[in-house]
């Protein structure tokens, strides 16, 4: 089973993806986590990505597509993946479609976790406090920029997947468990 989780920054995609990993044995492919790992490791990719991410901008499609393709080819992904934070553009969605077709895989579900944007600022502040501010993108100024980028680039993917009959939406303002139950109902 291959799933995409959509939602504005701080909507709970990572939290729900971890639930699905534990409950369904899928592999979470979080481009944000992959990029942060590259930053922590001090790789060339990580150094290039850090500057881009700190500005709240998106890392280039070729870098992201390459990272995802490499992970999809690993044996651990043979039973399916949860894509968290990817695709973010129509070009990435087209690239993903080609990647899946090349592997004789299909995209099974696309789920948007819809949240009130005012609540996102409180969530980001809470996450920053809980993690001690370890994520350089956990601040209100960067969130504003990331929300603008989300609306400009990623939001157009919702009708893209809706036209394919894959799009479903859950109320992300519910509790973590309630959001999880709504996602489980969609997945069957």
Secondary structure as UniProt FT lines:
FT   STRAND          3..6
FT   TURN            9..10
FT   HELIX           13..24
FT   STRAND          27..30
FT   HELIX           31..41
FT   HELIX           44..54
FT   TURN            55..56
FT   HELIX           61..72
FT   HELIX           75..77
FT   TURN            78..79
FT   STRAND          81..84
FT   HELIX           90..102
FT   TURN            103..104
FT   STRAND          109..114
FT   HELIX           117..131
FT   TURN            132..133
FT   TURN            136..137
FT   HELIX           140..149
FT   HELIX           150..154
FT   HELIX           156..163
FT   TURN            164..165
FT   STRAND          167..171
FT   TURN            172..173
FT   HELIX           176..187
//
